[in-house]
Amino acid sequence: MKNLQRNAFIVYLIMTGADWLIGSLFNTVVYVYLATYVTDDPFQLVLISTVFTATVLIFEIPTGVVADVYSRRLSVIIGFTLLGIGALVEGLFQIFGLVLLAQVVLGVGFTFISGALDAWITDEIGEERVGHAYLRGSQVGQIGFLVAIPISTALGTIALNIPIVLAGTLFLLLAVFLVIVMPEEGFQRSSEDEHRSWRAMFRTLSEGIRLVRGRTVLIAIFLISAVYGLSSSGFDNLWTVNMLENLTFPAIGNFKPVVWFGMFNIIVTILGLAGTEISRRKVDISRQAGIVRTLMFLTSGTAICMVIFGLTSNFWLAATVYCLSIAFRRTSDPILRTWITQNTETEVRATVLSMDSQVNSLGQVIGGSAIGAIGSVISLPAALVTTGLARVPVAMLFARLVLLGKREREEAVEP
């Protein structure tokens, strides 16, 4: 039994490291590739991301049922196969319509893996060991992510689609590897699982809606997540084309833009890790007041950086505020999820976290398209400034919550 668990653990680490490495190969150059060879229209760039997010929203539940009813192993293998096909289509065909089709394939592939991988490793090694597996997997994944950035950048200087095609090929090879070595001993298939899965889906939705209605803080959290999704989607899809079209890259070393973007990714990763570690040490996450104040600071900093990025024509200032904005966002994500867990009971916590993710995705789908339209009709800087301004009400809401919390504590100590 221990040997089976160890084998599953090793396969999980290899799979996680490979997934992060291949994903980094793809993501390091994909926005530059799209803006250079497929389209530089802001609305179309945002639409590409919107199609992916909408696909995830639509297929998240059905593919989860496949994993619960038939096989977690099968679901993961299908997922990586679809990721490989989607990446190959996107890298080989520089046609907007085919890129949209690739986003659908990538989105479906993502949903086959989402949830199924966590469920698989939990089945194989047990709940008592899965936390250790997650931590080790995250460490291995981050190493793979960093290793892939210079590789993707170097290949991108030859041709921007090479890292994307390579990523697709590696995803397919990873799927074949998993067919050979991935065990599945802990999963017990039941003929009643399918019916339970669908009933649970509707029951979970009903419970989540009822819970949110009764708690002002959860309504506030969902509004924040929607705005975060709107702002992040617009900014992430437009910052690359803004730098390519509106800024002058330094002549240092005659580096191509893709090299600069690779360096940005490395800096952002290091800053994000540092920010998370500082928060872990300095922020008292057991107290909601400290969490809300930290989120207010990070949201305000992100908004300011986004606005400056949209307004400036100076390369170095734009690069600085871009890296800071992404680092602020990566630092705020785990803190926001901690805040959610502190405001939900154990039996409904997964429901609320899932709903929060869906609300964020809806913000990306609806708001991201609006930001793209602003970029097409008015200008890229106007769209980027809007992504920053969208976060200002969120910062104000955090400030309001800080004041409410202070007032509640004062009332609690009054005789």
N, C-alpha and C positions, 0 to 999 in steps of 0.2 A: 504493500500500500504506500509506504514511504517513497519507494522508488518511483511509483506512478506519479505521486505528488511532485517529486523533484523534477521528473521529466516535464510535467506540465508547467512547472515554475520556470524552467530553463527555456522552454518553447515560448512562454509568455514574454520573457525578457528579450529574446531574439526578435519576436514579433513586434514588440513595442519599440525597440531600438530601430528596427528596420522601417517601421511605419513613420516614425519621426524623421529619420534620415531621408527617406524617399519624399515625404511631404515637404521637407525643407528644400530638397532639390527642385521640386515643382514650384513652391511658393516664392522662392527667392527671386525668380525671374519672370513669373507669369504675368504680373501687372505691366512690367516693361514690355513684354512680348505682345500682350493684347493692345497696349496703347501704340506700339510701333507698327505692328503688322496687320492687326484685325480692325480696329477702329479707334479714333481719337475723339469721338463724339461722347461727351460726358453722360448723356442719357443712356446711350447704348452700353457704355462701360458699367454703369450702375445696374442696367438691366441684366447683364451677364451674371452678376452676383445675386440679383433678385430671383432669377430663375432657379439658381442652385438652392437658395434659402426656401423658396416656395415648394420645391420638390421635396426637401427635407420635411417640411411641415406636413405635406400630403402623405408621405410614405412612412413616417416615423412609426405610427401605430401598426399598419399592416405588416411591415417587416419585423416588428417586434413580436407579432403573433407567430410568424414563421420560426423565429428563434425559440419561442416558448413551446410550440407544438411539435416541431419536427426535429431540429438539431441546432444547438448554438454553434457547433463546429462548422456545419454546412453554411449557416448564415454568414459567419466570418469569412469563409473561403469565397462565397459568392460576392461578398462585399469587396474584397481585395481584387477579385477578377474584374468587377465592374469599374473600380477605380483605375485599374490598368487600361481598360478599354477607353474610358473617358479621357484619360490623360493622353493616350495615343491619338485619339481623334482631334483633341484640342491642339496638339503639337504638330500634327502632320497637315492639317487643313486650316489655312488662314482665311476662312470664310465665316462671316458672322453667324449665319444660320446654323452651320455645323458646330460652331463653338457653343451656341445655345443648346443644341442637342447634347453636346458633351457635358454641359452643366447638369442636364437632367440625369444622364448616366452616372456622373460623379455623385450627385445628390442621393440617388437610390443606393449606390454603393456605400456611401457614408452611413445611411440608415440601417443597412444590413449589419454593419459592424457595431454601430452605436448601441450600447446596452448588451448586445450578444457577447461581446468580448468580456465585459465585466462579469456577466452571468456565468460564462464558461469557466473562467479562472476560479470563481467562487465555488462552483460545483466541484472542480477538480482538486482544490487544495484545502477547502473549508473556510468558513467565515473567520476563524481565529487566526489564519495566516494571510488572509487576503490583503489586510492593511499593509503588511510588510511588502507584499508583492507590488502594491500600488506605488509605494515609496521608491522601491528599487527600480520599478519600471519607469517612473518619472525621471529618475537620475540617469538611467541608460538612455532614455529618450532625449533628454536635453543634450547629452553628449553627442548623440547622433545628429541632432538638429544643428549644433554648432559645427561639427565636422563637415556637414554637407554644404554649408554656406559658401566657403571658398571654392569648393569643387564646382558647385552650380555657377558661381560667378565666373570662374575660369572658363568653363565650357560655354557660358553665355557670351563671352567675348569672341568666340569663334562663330557661333550662331545661336540666337536666343531660344530657338526651339529645341536645341539639343538636350538641355537638362529636362525639359518637359517630356520629350520622347523617351529619354532614359528612365525617367520616373515611371512612366507607363509600363515600360518593359520590366522594370524591377518589381512593380506591383504584381504583374502577372507571374513572375518567377517566385515571388513570395507566396502567392496562392498555390502554385505547384508544390513548393516546399512544405506548406501546411497540409496539403493532401497526403503527403508522405509521412510526416512526423507528428502532426497534431493529434493528441489523444482525446477521447471523450468517454470517460468511465463513470463520471458522477451524474450525468444527465439521465433522468428517467422519463421516457416519453409516456404520456397518458392520453388516451382518446378523448378525455373530458377537458383537456387543457384548453383547446380552442374555444369552447363555449365559455369557460371561465375567463379566458383572456378578454373576450369581447364584453362580457358582463362587467368585468372589473374595470374596463376602460370607461364605460358609461357611469359606473358607480363612483369611480375616482373623480371624474369630471364634476359630477353632482356634489360630491363632498367638498371638492376644492372651491367651487363657486360659493357654496354655502359658508365655508370658512372665511373666504376673502370678504364677503359681504359684511361679516360681523366684526372685522378688524380694520380700523382706519390705517394702521401702520402697514398692513399688507397691501391695501389699495395704493398707498403711497409708494411702496416698493415696486409694484407692478407698473405704475406710471413712470417711475424712474427707469425701469428696465426697457420700457417701450421707447423712451427718449434716447436711452443709451443705444438701442438698436438702430434707430433712425440716424443718429449722429455718426455712429461708427461706420455704418454701411456707406454713407455718402463720402465720408472722409477717406476710408480705406480704398475706395475705388477711384478716387479723383486725385489723390496727392501725387501719384506717380506722373500722370499726364501733365499736371500743373508744373512740376519740376522740369519735365522735358520741354514744355512749350514756353514757359514764362520765366525761367531762371537760366543763368549762364553757369555751366559747370566749370570749376577751376581747371587750369591747364596743367596742374601738378601731375607729373608722370604720364601725361597723355592718356589717362584712364578713361575708358568708355563709361557711360552712365551706369551700365549694369554693375561695374566694379564698385561705384559709389553706393549703389543700392545694397550690394552685398555687405559693405562695411556698415551701413546703417542697420542692417539686420543683426549683425554681431553686437553693435553698441546697444541696440534696443534690448537684446536678450540679456546682456550683462546688467544693464540698468534695471530691467524688470526683476531679475534675480536679487539684485541688491535692494531694490525697493521692498520686495516681499520679505527679505530677511530683516530689514530695518523695522518694518511693520510688526513682524513677529516678536521682535525684541522690545519695541517701544510702545506699541498700542495695546492697551488692556482690553482684549476682545471679550472679556467676561462682563464688561460694562457697556451698555448700549450708548451711553453718552459719549464715550471715547470713540466708539465705532462711527457714530454719526458725524462727530467733529472731523474725524479723519477722512471720511467720505466727502464731506463738504470741502475740505482742503484739496483733495485729489480731483474732485469734479471741477472746482474753480480753476485749478492749475491746468487741467486738460482743456477747458473752454478757452482760457487765455492763450494757450499755445496754438490751438486750432485757428483762432482769429488772427493771431500774428502771422501764422503760416500762410493764410489766405491773402494777407495784405502786403507782406514783404516781397521785395524783388532781390534781396540779398541772399545768396546761396547759403552762406555759413549760418546766418540767423535762421533761415528756413530749416536747414538740417538739424540745428540745435533744438528748435521748438518741436519739430516732428518727433525726434527721438524721445524728448521729454514727455510729449503727449501720449505716446504709445506706452512708455514706462509707467506713467500715472495710471493709465487704463488697466494695465496688467496687474498693477499693485492693488487696485480697487476691487477687481473681480472676486478674489477669495474673501475679502472683507465683506462685500455685499452678500455673498452666499452665507457667511457666518451670521450676518444680521438676520437673514431670512430664517435660518435654523433656530435662532433664539426666540423667534416670534411664532413658532409652530410647535404643536405637540408631536411626539414621536410617530403616532399612528397616521398622521397626515403630512408628515414632513416631505416625503418623496413626492407626494401629490403637488404640493405648493412649489417645490423646486422645479418640477416638470412644467407646471403652468408658467412659472417665471421665464423659463427658457423659451416657451412657445410665444409668450408676449414679446420678448426681445426679438424673436424671429419675425413676428408680425410687424414690429416697428421697422425692421430692416426692409421688409417687402414693401410696405406702404410708404414709409417716409423716405427710404432710400431712393425710390423712383422720383419722388418730388424733388429731392436734392439734385438728382441727375437732370431733371427738366430745367431747374434754375441754371445749372451749368451750361446747358445747351442754348437756352433762350437769352440769358443775361451774360454770364461769364463764369469761368472756373473760379476766380477769386471770390465772386459773390456766393457761389455754392459752398465753398470751403468756409467762408466766414459764417454762413448760415449754420453749418454743422457745429461750430463753436458756440454761436448764440443760442442754439437749441438747448445747450446744457446749462445756460444761465438760470432758467427757472428751476432746474433740478438743484443747483447750488442754493438758491433761495429757499427751496422746500426743505433742504437739509438744515438751513439756518432756522427755519420755522420749527422744525422738529426738535432742534436743540433747545429752543426757548420753551416749547411745550414740556419737554422733559424736565427742564429746570423748574418750571412752575409746578409740575406734578410732585416733584421731590419736596419743594417748599411747602405745598399743601399737606403732604404726608407727615411732616414734622410738626405742624401746627397742632396745639392741644384742642 
